[in-house]
């Protein structure tokens, strides 16, 4: 049985963290405004703007920020500022009890896949959706669907081309994430176990041979 977080209500506090790559503050500010306009209270520390080479601060800073976000009791969601790279440097050192006791929405994609997989392995649902810095680029229809899902629990529908499919209907939990990150998690405590599930894979701008290698 998969445990789902409580639905968000207007006024709820959302903790913004930067566990991976660095980002442009102007874009971040635009997205924070969108969250506020939708009735939520975004919280973040100035350290999210830290820079350490290609990361949003060194490993200790980013790891402690994640630990604090998981442990705090007055926020209802954790939303990643950006993906890119960085979580894999410490994801296997996060205390499992923090994840087991975390009853809040985890929102993000790309590098945040590593955290989604740790939640999945603890039979907890999380939300594979845009990072904070992607919000301002989304169309209004997509934003509406996203906020409705975390506030009312409305179901999502997916449409696209069918390349190959068998007959009949399959009902199963939906898990997955970024292909490259999933491949990098093999052999770690966050290694995915997709038995009896529908697998969602996302990637963009990647060479076909690299996708093929990740799937091997």
Secondary structure, 3 states (H helix, E strand, C coil): CCECCCCCCCCCEEEEECCCECCCHHHHHHHHHHHHHCCCEEECCHHHHCCECCECCCHHHHHHHHHHHHHCCCCCEEEECCCCCCHHHCHHHCCHHHHHCCCCEEEECHHHHHHHHHHHHCCECCEECCCHHHHHHCCHHHHHHHHHHHHHCCCCCCCCCCCCCCCCCCCCEEEEEEHHHHHHCCCCCCCCCCCCEEEEEECCCCCHHHHHHHHC
